[in-house]
Amino acid sequence: MTKSELWLLYVKRNPSFEGRENITLTPNGLKKLFDQTWELAVESVQNGQKPLDSDIFGSIFGRK
């Protein structure tokens, strides 16, 4: 999945993201965005697509 394809999925699920106004996320809104990202990643892997960077969280937060 490309970055553009992912953005189109976000806009489809969150139409207000398509506008030019500022968006303020509540803690619940941020959690929803995180959950959507997680779901899309899981669906991509289940459909046999290789993640763009399989260790993205490791590269961001460091390995534990």
The first five atom37 places (N, CA, C, CB, O) and aatype in JSON, in Angstrom:
{
  "aatype": [12, 16, 11, 15, 6, 10, 17, 10, 10, 18, 19, 11, 1, 2, 14, 15, 13, 6, 7, 1, 6, 2, 9, 16, 10, 16, 14, 2, 7, 10, 11, 11, 10, 13, 3, 5, 16, 17, 6, 10, 0, 19, 6, 15, 19, 5, 2, 7, 5, 11, 14, 10, 3, 15, 3, 9, 13, 7, 15, 9, 13, 7, 1, 11],
  "atom_mask": [
    [1, 1, 1, 1, 1],
    [1, 1, 1, 1, 1],
    [1, 1, 1, 1, 1],
    [1, 1, 1, 1, 1],
    [1, 1, 1, 1, 1],
    [1, 1, 1, 1, 1],
    [1, 1, 1, 1, 1],
    [1, 1, 1, 1, 1],
    [1, 1, 1, 1, 1],
    [1, 1, 1, 1, 1],
    [1, 1, 1, 1, 1],
    [1, 1, 1, 1, 1],
    [1, 1, 1, 1, 1],
    [1, 1, 1, 1, 1],
    [1, 1, 1, 1, 1],
    [1, 1, 1, 1, 1],
    [1, 1, 1, 1, 1],
    [1, 1, 1, 1, 1],
    [1, 1, 1, 0, 1],
    [1, 1, 1, 1, 1],
    [1, 1, 1, 1, 1],
    [1, 1, 1, 1, 1],
    [1, 1, 1, 1, 1],
    [1, 1, 1, 1, 1],
    [1, 1, 1, 1, 1],
    [1, 1, 1, 1, 1],
    [1, 1, 1, 1, 1],
    [1, 1, 1, 1, 1],
    [1, 1, 1, 0, 1],
    [1, 1, 1, 1, 1],
    [1, 1, 1, 1, 1],
    [1, 1, 1, 1, 1],
    [1, 1, 1, 1, 1],
    [1, 1, 1, 1, 1],
    [1, 1, 1, 1, 1],
    [1, 1, 1, 1, 1],
    [1, 1, 1, 1, 1],
    [1, 1, 1, 1, 1],
    [1, 1, 1, 1, 1],
    [1, 1, 1, 1, 1],
    [1, 1, 1, 1, 1],
    [1, 1, 1, 1, 1],
    [1, 1, 1, 1, 1],
    [1, 1, 1, 1, 1],
    [1, 1, 1, 1, 1],
    [1, 1, 1, 1, 1],
    [1, 1, 1, 1, 1],
    [1, 1, 1, 0, 1],
    [1, 1, 1, 1, 1],
    [1, 1, 1, 1, 1],
    [1, 1, 1, 1, 1],
    [1, 1, 1, 1, 1],
    [1, 1, 1, 1, 1],
    [1, 1, 1, 1, 1],
    [1, 1, 1, 1, 1],
    [1, 1, 1, 1, 1],
    [1, 1, 1, 1, 1],
    [1, 1, 1, 0, 1],
    [1, 1, 1, 1, 1],
    [1, 1, 1, 1, 1],
    [1, 1, 1, 1, 1],
    [1, 1, 1, 0, 1],
    [1, 1, 1, 1, 1],
    [1, 1, 1, 1, 1]
  ],
  "atom_positions": [
    [[0.85, -1.17, 0.0], [0.0, 0.0, 0.0], [0.9, 1.24, 0.0], [-0.97, 0.0, 1.23], [1.88, 1.33, 0.74]],
    [[0.53, 2.17, -0.84], [1.31, 3.39, -0.91], [0.81, 4.41, 0.12], [1.26, 3.98, -2.33], [-0.27, 4.25, 0.7]],
    [[1.6, 5.43, 0.31], [1.22, 6.5, 1.22], [-0.08, 7.16, 0.75], [2.35, 7.55, 1.31], [-0.95, 7.46, 1.57]],
    [[-0.21, 7.38, -0.55], [-1.42, 8.0, -1.1], [-2.65, 7.11, -0.91], [-1.24, 8.29, -2.59], [-3.73, 7.61, -0.59]],
    [[-2.49, 5.82, -1.1], [-3.6, 4.89, -0.9], [-4.05, 4.88, 0.55], [-3.2, 3.46, -1.33], [-5.25, 4.85, 0.84]],
    [[-3.09, 4.92, 1.47], [-3.42, 4.95, 2.89], [-4.18, 6.23, 3.22], [-2.15, 4.84, 3.74], [-5.16, 6.2, 3.96]],
    [[-3.71, 7.36, 2.69], [-4.39, 8.62, 2.96], [-5.83, 8.58, 2.45], [-3.63, 9.79, 2.31], [-6.74, 9.05, 3.14]],
    [[-6.06, 8.03, 1.26], [-7.42, 7.94, 0.73], [-8.31, 7.09, 1.63], [-7.39, 7.34, -0.69], [-9.49, 7.39, 1.78]],
    [[-7.76, 6.05, 2.23], [-8.54, 5.24, 3.17], [-8.89, 6.05, 4.42], [-7.76, 3.98, 3.56], [-10.0, 5.93, 4.94]],
    [[-7.95, 6.86, 4.91], [-8.24, 7.71, 6.07], [-9.35, 8.7, 5.75], [-6.99, 8.46, 6.52], [-10.26, 8.9, 6.55]],
    [[-9.26, 9.32, 4.58], [-10.28, 10.3, 4.19], [-11.64, 9.63, 4.03], [-9.87, 11.01, 2.87], [-12.67, 10.21, 4.38]],
    [[-11.64, 8.42, 3.49], [-12.9, 7.69, 3.35], [-13.54, 7.44, 4.72], [-12.67, 6.36, 2.62], [-14.75, 7.57, 4.87]],
    [[-12.73, 7.09, 5.7], [-13.25, 6.82, 7.05], [-13.46, 8.09, 7.87], [-12.29, 5.9, 7.79], [-14.24, 8.11, 8.82]],
    [[-12.75, 9.16, 7.5], [-12.81, 10.43, 8.24], [-12.94, 11.57, 7.23], [-11.54, 10.62, 9.14], [-11.95, 12.25, 6.96]],
    [[-14.12, 11.8, 6.68], [-14.28, 12.8, 5.61], [-13.8, 14.2, 5.97], [-15.71, 12.87, 5.23], [-13.41, 14.95, 5.08]],
    [[-13.8, 14.56, 7.24], [-13.34, 15.9, 7.62], [-11.85, 16.1, 7.33], [-13.62, 16.15, 9.09], [-11.4, 17.24, 7.26]],
    [[-11.09, 15.03, 7.16], [-9.67, 15.14, 6.85], [-9.43, 15.68, 5.45], [-9.0, 13.78, 7.0], [-8.33, 16.15, 5.14]],
    [[-10.44, 15.62, 4.6], [-10.28, 16.04, 3.21], [-10.27, 17.57, 3.07], [-11.39, 15.45, 2.37], [-9.72, 18.09, 2.1]],
    [[-10.87, 18.26, 4.01], [-10.97, 19.72, 3.93], [-9.67, 20.42, 4.23], [0.0, 0.0, 0.0], [-8.64, 19.78, 4.49]],
    [[-9.72, 21.72, 4.18], [-8.52, 22.52, 4.44], [-8.53, 23.15, 5.82], [-8.39, 23.61, 3.39], [-7.59, 23.85, 6.19]],
    [[-9.59, 22.9, 6.59], [-9.64, 23.47, 7.93], [-8.72, 22.67, 8.86], [-11.09, 23.47, 8.47], [-8.36, 21.53, 8.58]],
    [[-8.36, 23.31, 9.96], [-7.53, 22.63, 10.96], [-8.37, 21.57, 11.66], [-6.95, 23.64, 11.98], [-9.56, 21.75, 11.91]],
    [[-7.73, 20.48, 11.97], [-8.37, 19.38, 12.68], [-7.71, 19.28, 14.05], [-8.26, 18.02, 11.88], [-6.48, 19.26, 14.16]],
    [[-8.51, 19.22, 15.08], [-8.01, 19.0, 16.43], [-8.49, 17.63, 16.88], [-8.49, 20.13, 17.42], [-9.69, 17.34, 16.86]],
    [[-7.56, 16.8, 17.29], [-7.92, 15.46, 17.74], [-7.99, 15.42, 19.25], [-6.91, 14.43, 17.22], [-7.1, 15.89, 19.95]],
    [[-9.07, 14.85, 19.73], [-9.18, 14.57, 21.16], [-8.35, 13.31, 21.43], [-10.68, 14.39, 21.6], [-7.94, 12.64, 20.48]],
    [[-8.11, 12.98, 22.68], [-7.44, 11.72, 22.97], [-8.17, 10.53, 22.33], [-7.32, 11.51, 24.48], [-7.54, 9.6, 21.82]],
    [[-9.5, 10.55, 22.35], [-10.26, 9.46, 21.72], [-10.08, 9.46, 20.21], [-11.75, 9.58, 22.07], [-10.01, 8.4, 19.59]],
    [[-10.01, 10.65, 19.6], [-9.79, 10.75, 18.16], [-8.42, 10.24, 17.76], [0.0, 0.0, 0.0], [-8.28, 9.56, 16.75]],
    [[-7.41, 10.57, 18.56], [-6.06, 10.08, 18.3], [-6.02, 8.56, 18.43], [-5.06, 10.73, 19.27], [-5.37, 7.88, 17.62]],
    [[-6.7, 8.02, 19.44], [-6.76, 6.56, 19.61], [-7.44, 5.92, 18.41], [-7.51, 6.17, 20.92], [-7.0, 4.87, 17.94]],
    [[-8.52, 6.54, 17.9], [-9.21, 6.02, 16.73], [-8.27, 6.0, 15.52], [-10.47, 6.87, 16.41], [-8.25, 5.03, 14.77]],
    [[-7.5, 7.07, 15.34], [-6.55, 7.13, 14.24], [-5.5, 6.03, 14.37], [-5.87, 8.51, 14.18], [-5.16, 5.37, 13.39]],
    [[-4.99, 5.84, 15.57], [-4.02, 4.77, 15.82], [-4.63, 3.41, 15.5], [-3.53, 4.81, 17.29], [-4.02, 2.59, 14.83]],
    [[-5.86, 3.18, 16.0], [-6.53, 1.89, 15.76], [-6.74, 1.64, 14.28], [-7.87, 1.85, 16.49], [-6.57, 0.51, 13.81]],
    [[-7.1, 2.68, 13.52], [-7.29, 2.53, 12.08], [-5.97, 2.16, 11.41], [-7.85, 3.82, 11.47], [-5.94, 1.29, 10.53]],
    [[-4.89, 2.82, 11.82], [-3.57, 2.51, 11.25], [-3.21, 1.05, 11.53], [-2.49, 3.45, 11.82], [-2.73, 0.34, 10.64]],
    [[-3.43, 0.63, 12.75], [-3.13, -0.75, 13.13], [-3.95, -1.73, 12.3], [-3.4, -0.96, 14.63], [-3.41, -2.7, 11.77]],
    [[-5.26, -1.48, 12.18], [-6.14, -2.36, 11.41], [-5.71, -2.45, 9.95], [-7.59, -1.87, 11.5], [-5.7, -3.54, 9.38]],
    [[-5.36, -1.32, 9.35], [-4.93, -1.33, 7.96], [-3.63, -2.11, 7.79], [-4.75, 0.11, 7.45], [-3.47, -2.83, 6.8]],
    [[-2.72, -1.97, 8.74], [-1.46, -2.71, 8.66], [-1.71, -4.21, 8.79], [-0.5, -2.25, 9.76], [-1.14, -5.0, 8.03]],
    [[-2.56, -4.61, 9.72], [-2.87, -6.03, 9.91], [-3.54, -6.59, 8.65], [-3.79, -6.23, 11.14], [-3.19, -7.67, 8.19]],
    [[-4.51, -5.84, 8.1], [-5.19, -6.28, 6.88], [-4.2, -6.45, 5.73], [-6.29, -5.29, 6.48], [-4.29, -7.41, 4.96]],
    [[-3.26, -5.52, 5.6], [-2.27, -5.59, 4.52], [-1.41, -6.84, 4.65], [-1.39, -4.35, 4.52], [-1.16, -7.54, 3.67]],
    [[-0.97, -7.12, 5.86], [-0.14, -8.31, 6.08], [-0.95, -9.58, 5.83], [0.44, -8.32, 7.51], [-0.45, -10.52, 5.23]],
    [[-2.2, -9.6, 6.3], [-3.05, -10.77, 6.1], [-3.33, -11.01, 4.62], [-4.36, -10.61, 6.86], [-3.55, -12.14, 4.2]],
    [[-3.33, -9.94, 3.83], [-3.56, -10.06, 2.39], [-2.27, -10.32, 1.63], [-4.21, -8.8, 1.86], [-2.26, -10.29, 0.4]],
    [[-1.2, -10.59, 2.35], [0.06, -10.96, 1.73], [0.92, -9.79, 1.27], [0.0, 0.0, 0.0], [1.92, -10.01, 0.59]],
    [[0.55, -8.57, 1.62], [1.37, -7.43, 1.25], [2.5, -7.27, 2.25], [0.52, -6.15, 1.17], [2.3, -7.42, 3.45]],
    [[3.65, -6.98, 1.74], [4.8, -6.77, 2.61], [4.76, -5.35, 3.16], [6.13, -7.04, 1.85], [4.62, -4.4, 2.39]],
    [[4.88, -5.18, 4.47], [4.92, -3.82, 5.04], [6.08, -3.03, 4.43], [5.06, -3.87, 6.58], [7.11, -3.6, 4.07]],
    [[5.9, -1.72, 4.32], [6.96, -0.89, 3.77], [8.23, -0.98, 4.59], [6.5, 0.56, 3.68], [9.33, -1.0, 4.04]],
    [[8.08, -1.04, 5.89], [9.23, -1.17, 6.79], [8.77, -2.05, 7.94], [9.75, 0.24, 7.3], [8.09, -1.58, 8.85]],
    [[9.14, -3.31, 7.9], [8.62, -4.25, 8.88], [9.07, -3.94, 10.31], [9.04, -5.64, 8.51], [8.49, -4.46, 11.26]],
    [[10.08, -3.1, 10.45], [10.56, -2.77, 11.79], [10.39, -1.28, 12.06], [12.03, -3.19, 11.95], [11.24, -0.66, 12.71]],
    [[9.3, -0.7, 11.57], [9.12, 0.75, 11.72], [9.08, 1.18, 13.18], [7.84, 1.18, 11.03], [9.64, 2.22, 13.53]],
    [[8.43, 0.4, 14.04], [8.36, 0.79, 15.44], [9.71, 0.64, 16.12], [7.31, -0.03, 16.18], [10.06, 1.43, 16.99]],
    [[10.46, -0.36, 15.71], [11.81, -0.51, 16.24], [12.71, 0.64, 15.84], [0.0, 0.0, 0.0], [13.54, 1.1, 16.63]],
    [[12.54, 1.1, 14.59], [13.38, 2.21, 14.14], [12.97, 3.52, 14.8], [13.3, 2.35, 12.62], [13.81, 4.41, 14.98]],
    [[11.71, 3.67, 15.17], [11.24, 4.89, 15.82], [11.56, 4.88, 17.31], [9.74, 5.07, 15.61], [12.11, 5.83, 17.85]],
    [[11.21, 3.78, 17.96], [11.3, 3.72, 19.42], [12.52, 2.94, 19.93], [10.05, 3.1, 19.97], [12.78, 2.94, 21.13]],
    [[13.24, 2.31, 19.04], [14.39, 1.51, 19.44], [13.95, 0.11, 19.85], [0.0, 0.0, 0.0], [12.84, -0.1, 20.32]],
    [[14.84, -0.82, 19.65], [14.52, -2.22, 20.01], [14.61, -2.4, 21.5], [15.47, -3.21, 19.3], [15.39, -1.76, 22.2]],
    [[13.77, -3.31, 21.98], [13.81, -3.62, 23.41], [14.31, -5.03, 23.61], [12.42, -3.45, 24.06], [14.41, -5.49, 24.74]]
  ]
}
